[in-house]
């Protein structure tokens, strides 16, 4: 009897507390792979959100809220786990989510969030289908793969004067989608696609396919992989196999870790990535805010801009109601750290892919597809 | 022809790594009929020890002057460390269950594997750790073949370790004790063999070989990650079964076959690269269908080490 009394009292107290604590804290979600092979990019995304929260707070915070926190969820780049994480964020009642990283995780989790009228801004998922599903509250900070593949193929034909190309991808929604696009555009541009081969995610040994490439001796080896870790492994082995082709990779391989792991094997590799002007004040402001997390990764800036936009929209709307916040987001015409942001009807913010090259252990801008000029 | 030979070297290298890891599975099974699922994690721990030691040596400038010495030191220390780690695992997770049902030992092994992998993740982080040397980049041309030093090191080290292991098992006292324990544990104990010590030694030797494989993989591929033990662990286990679990030569042959199948599937079959793991396991099933005890397995109840 006594025990039951104790139990009811404790439970009663618990409910009293939860009911008593009014929601004075604004929680926003972040969804990205925090563990596993994509952890580097995933943690960059969560940290980008943290940096944006810091800046918003320094600018006086949001009226009606004592504090702003991020609930960083792990999507593990896995559709099932992303769904579970999205449901957790729904239960927490977040008004908006920054994420996810892998297109294959963004697709299903966005469907769940949309049902609850929660805004989702992806900083990194480039698959064109993301914003072509007519989802009311889906936005994208980064570029799109159809544009990315255009820039890559244009570079191969106009600047490298390539005649033959060998494509390898690792069969994810993102990497295969991009490789298929490149293949289609390359054929249209009159390039000969020698082969389009696949490897598995998580493979370490690429010697067989690389020996194949060495034998085929293409002008360009297009490397479409889901992350910088496999990219580094492949580059080291490609150099070792003696491949002389120009290597063109893409934005998922783009990360400081790629250079750290592959070292000199990464030199001379071309990558398509969104143009970021690192000299402008908005970028410097982001970099200062991000300093406590180290060097910005590939998607830190996009994630920071996405979170900053979401929070500013909530601030301007004076409410977390999705329709009102969306109206504010659509109104925005803002000079972000990564790009000038003006959202289109479908939630895209436009692509601005350029070709960068790794030179002496640094990423440098190399070629502008719009003008066809070298930087 | 050159293409074939180049792929053959690729296959031998990969197979050599699998073989080194497979030896640990097969030896432990031969002695106590246990599939040590934590073995893949020992291999990963070896890779990490290697990167920690080599980075330390590189930071002290020893790498430029005598890289081979550094490699030797790191190899020896990592092998020693993993041997101790495996003995500790055996003491904690397997020894108390020695007379329990085989199912509970198996569960204990799975638990240990998860425990070790998470331990690696929490202490070493989730990012890849890059090996500090470009040992791996050098090579030489043999006709139109391009062979790099790393492949030579892996193959010669694998061969050397196998010879050493054979000598140990068939030419020394402890080897004789191991073979006796494998045949009949109770009888061996009755004639004065300390079976606890024999079992611990077996774990230590298998772990040492896995640690060597871990360092080789780190050097060859350039980096290590906390979850690197899982896939090679499964494949090495398959290799051990293919060769005949409990048989040392069989483990070597099995490792080489799995490595070769993977490489040649990717090299010669259209889209083979995607399905290479499938091919490897299809081969395994086929072999077991016709030879239930594996290639070198004997049709007797007591498997021999």
Interface residues (C-beta under 8 A of the other chain):
Chain A: X34 X35 X36 X37 X39 X40 X43 X171 X197 X198 X199 X200 X202 X204 X205 X207 X208 X209 X211 X212 X214 X215 X229 X232 X233 X236 X237 X239 X240 X241 X242 X257 X260 X261 X262 X263 X264 X265
Chain B: X3 X6 X7 X10 X13 X14 X121 X126 X127 X128 X130 X134 X136 X137 X139 X146 X148 X150 X217 X221 X222 X223 X225 X227 X228 X231 X262 X263 X264 X265 X266 X267 X271 X273 X274 X276 X277
